[in-house]
Amino acid sequence: MKVLVAMSGGVDSSVAAARMVDAGHDVVGVHLALSRNKTYGDGRQRGCCTLDDALDARRVADKLEIPFYVWDLSEEFAEAVIDDFIEEYRLGHTPNPCLRCNETIKFTAVLDRALAMEFDAVATGHYAQIVQGAAGPELHRAVDPEKDQSYVLGVLQPRQLARSIFPLGADTKDVIRAEAEARGLLVAQKPDSHDICFIPDGDTAGFLQRHLGSLPGEIVDSESGEVLADHDGTYAFTIGQRRGLQLSRPAADGAPRYVVDVEIGSRRVTVGPPELLDVYSLEGIKPIWTTSPLGESPVELLAQVRAHGVPVPARAYAKGDRMMVELLVPIRGIALGQAVVLYDGTRVVGSATIAVTTRAA
């Protein structure tokens, strides 16, 4: 097959490219220039898309003796991911830009361009597995639970899965690093990237303030109504947050407080005890199904609302254009804008953006 490998310059995508070469495919490497980041700080801040990352990807491609190109998708990325991220926070939501990037850039813009150039498939260094089921390709969790990325791939549709390859899904990270060392790849011990790629310093609140400006308001106690502090913008807070509240005085009972509500109109952030955060059901909009969609009869599945969150038993069904999920075990601190991903065992069933949550009365 003719395979395009998305090469970030990290160890995972480098080993993925090497394995595609070993498998006898006609391989071409491409580095995606997304946010036009330069090199930051002293090298300990790990975003991605830096000039050094592009150079590392090119060096690996040279080592593997495969053609290599850089695709500038920064405009598409800015519109589909960065602008969306800012707008969602302005609305008081908590988006996941990695899901958005996979949905709109890596497995739409990149895949569509690759297919137009007569590539048969796109391979990436994601930790997930594609299994051929009776009804077509199925997306499953990776073997390594610590590195599993099936959650952020829950936005993929059947046509995209049919043209995607995840060569690393059956291995653990230590195996991948050892293989990179054995192959003599210079990125074998390169640190993983953990930050949002367009916010490499990790200061999300500062990034949002630069784009949205100062929007001052009050932080109030859920029980007493007392004003505990002022803030510069609701975008600096998310449901379930405890750190960084900078309360000028503790709550009356002296117990820790968490963000339990964010009101955009009044710019009021409400804090309270953690038990107020327990969510028992939710509704998701814009559902995406990796195989056939759910019907109107509830099905027992597993629901996960964070990339490395613990999946909990749930009953889910489709209602019109919405995904309805009853959580049999409550999940604490779900924010609107997060994604819910449904699993049947290790198989990803589908995903949706959380639009409504129901807490205890």
N, C-alpha and C positions, 0 to 999 in steps of 0.2 A: 504493500500500500504506500501511497504518497502521504506522509504525515507531517503536519506542521506542529512543532513543539513550542509552546509559550515558555520562554526562558527568562526568569526574573533576575538571574544572576546569583541565586541561592543554591544550596546543596540539593534540595528536593527536585527542582526542575532540571538541574544539571544531570542528576542520576536518571531521571525520567528520559531525557534525551539520549543518554548513553544506552539505556535499555532498548529504546526504539531502534537505534542503530544495530545493536546486537541481534534484534529480532529480524533484521534483514529488510527493514522498511527504507524507502527513499525519504530521508529526513531533512527538513529545513528548520532551522531555529529562528525564532523571532522574539525580539524584546519589545515590550509595549511601553512606550513613553507616554505616561498618563498624566502625572501632575507636575512634570518638569522640575522636580526637586533637585537642588544641588546637594553636595555633601554637607552634612550638618555636624557641628560640634566636634567632639574628639573621637567620633566613631562608635561611641557606646549607645547613641540613640539610633535605633534601627527602624527606620521607615522602609521605604522601597522606592524604586524608580529614580534613584540617584545616578549621577554620571558613573560613579564607581560600580554600581550594579550593572549598568549597560556594558562597561568594560569587562567585568567578570564574566558576563554571559558570552561576550565575544571570544574571550580567551578559552572558555570551555568549548565553544563551537569549533574554534581552531584546533583544539586538542582532539576533538572527535572527527575532525575533517568533514564538517558539514557546512553548507551555505548558511549565512547568518544575515539577518536584516533587522532594522529598527523601524517599527511602525509608530508614527506619531498619532495617537488617538486622544491627545490632551483636550481638544475641543469637545469631542464627544463625551469624554470623562467628566469634564467640568459641568456640562449641561445635565447629564444623566445622573451623576453621582454627587458631585460637590454641591451644585445648586439645590438638588433634592435634599441633601443632608441639612443644609442651612434652612431651607423652607420648613422641613419637618420639625426642626428644633424651634423655629419661630412659632409653630402651631402648638408647641408643648409636647411633641412626640419624641420618642427615642428610637431613631432609625438604626439599621445595621448597614453601613456602606459596603461591606464585603458582599453581602447578598445582592445588593443593588448592582454592584460591579459585575458579579457573575451573571446576573440576569440580563443586563443591558450591554455590557462591554465584552467580557471574555467569551461568553457562549452565545452572543448574538452578533455584535459588530465584528469580532474576530472570526468567529465560526463562519458567518455569512461571507466574509471576504475570502476566507480560506477555500470554501466550497466554490466560490466564483472563480478562483484560481486553479480549480480542479484538484485540490487536495481531497483525500478521502476521509480524513479525520484530523482532529486537533487533540494533542496530548498535553497534559499539564502535570505538575508535581503535587496535586491535591491528594490527600489521604482519604480515599474512598474506593469503593469497588463497584464495578458494573457487572452484573450477572445476567446471562441470557435466560429469561423466563419463558413460560409457555406463551405469554402475550407480548413478548418483546423484551427489550433491555430493562433491567431493574437497577436502581441505585441502592447500594447497601453501605452500611458502616464499614470503616476500615478495621483491620485487625487490631491496630494500636489504638486503644480508647483515649489515650492522652493526646493523640494527634488527629483523631478522627475529624474530618471536615465535611461530613455528609450534611450537617445542619446548614452550612452556608451554600451548599449545592442543592438544597431542597427547592430551588427556583427553576430547576431544569425540567424541560418537557421531553416527552419521548423522542421527538425528532432530534433534539440536541444530544440526548444520551446515546442515540444510535451512531452519532458521529464523534463521540468523545472517548478518550482513553485515559485511564488513571493507572499508570504502571506501578505505583508504590503502595497501593491499598492493602496488599497482603503482607507487608513488612512493617517492622517497628523502626523508629527513628535511628536507634543505634546501629541497626543493620545498614541503613541507608548511608550513614556517615562512614561506617567501616568500608562499605563498597566504594564510596567516593575516594577515600584514602587509598584503597587498593588500586583504583584506576588512575591515581595521580592527579586528581582534580584539585585545583588550588582552592576551591571553595569548601573543601571537606569539613573544615571546622568553623566556617562562617556562622556567626550568630543568627538565630531566627529573627525575623521581623515580627514585632508585637504591636506596634503602634498603628494607628490609622495612617495610611501611606501619605495623605496630604496634610497630616498634622504630626510630623515626625518627632516633635518635642513633647508630644502627649498632652499639651495644654489645650484641651477642647474648649473650655470656657473662654480662654483668651482668643482663640480662633473665631469663635462665634461672636464675641464682643467686637472684634475688628470688623465683622461683616454686618452685624445687627445694631451696633451701637449700645449705649447705656440705656437700659429700660428699668429704672429703679422701682422697687416695691417693698413689701413687708413679708417677713417670715413670722407666722403666728402659730400658737399652740392649739392643737385640735380640741383639747378639752376645756381649757380656760378662755380661749380666744385672745390671750395676752400676746402682744407684739414682743417677740424675742430678739429680733434683729432686722436690719434692712439689707437689701441685696441690690445688685446692679443689673439683674436680668434673669427672668425665669428660665432662660435657656441654659443657665449654669446648673440646673437641678433636674434630677430624674427621679421617678417614683422608686422608693426603696433606698435612696441615698442616705448615708449617715455621715460620711466624712465631708469636710469642707463646708459645713453649715455656718461656722463662725458665729454661733449664738452668743449674744452679749450677756445672757443670763440663762441658767439652766431651767428646765421645766420644774413646776412646783413639786413634783414627787422625786426629782433628782435623777430619774431614769433616763437612759439614752433616748434620743428622738430621731425619727426617720422621716424622710419626705413622704407624705401620704397623699398629697394632692397638689397640683399645679394649675392655677387659674390664669389663663392668658389675658382675659379682659381686664381683670382687676390687678393683675401682676402679683397676686398673692400666692405665696408658697406656704402650705400648711404642713406642720410636722406633728408627729404623734408616736404612740407606742407601736411596736412591730406587729402586734396582732391585728392592727387595722389594715395591714397589707395583704392578708391572705385572700387569694382569688380562687373562686370555686367554679367559675365558668367564663367563657370568652367567646367573642364572635370575631371571625377573621374576614377581611375583604380581599378582593383580588386573588382568589385561590388559584394555585398552580398545582396541577396533578402530574406526578412523574409517570403514572400509568393511567388506568381508567379512573374517572372521578368517583367519589363516594355518592351513594344514593341518599334518599330521605330517611332511611331506617338507620338508627344508631348502630355503630360498629365499635367494638372494644379494641382500642389501639393504645399507643404510647404517645404522649405529647411532650415536646421539648420547646422551651422558649428562649434559651440562650445557647450560644455556640458550644459551651462546655457545661451546660446545665444538666441536671439529673432528669431523665425522662420519667414521667409519672403516668400511671394508668388513667385512661380517659375513654369517654364515649363520644364519638364524633359522627357528624352527618352533614350533608349539604342541604341548604335551605335557600333556594333561588341562587343568587350569585354570592352567597356567604357560606363560610365554613363555621359550623356550630360545634363547640367543644365543651363538654362537661368534664371537669377535672375530678376524678375520684379521690385524688389526694391533692389538697390545695397547694398552690404555688405562691410563694410570698414575693411581693414586689414586682408585679408585672406592669410595664408601662405601655401606653398606647404607642403604636409605631413599631414595636418589636415584632419579630416574626414568630409564629408558631409553626413547628414542623411536626408532622405526624409520622409515626413509624408503626409498621407491623413486624415485630421482632427487630431484625436489623435492616429491613427494607423501608426505604423512604416512600411514603404514600403521597405526600403533598405538603404544601405550605400556604400560609396566608399572612397578611399584615393585620395585627391585632387592632381592632377598632373599638371594641366594647369589652369591658371586664365587669364581672359581678363579684362583689365581696359580700361578707356576712352582713346581715341586716343589723 
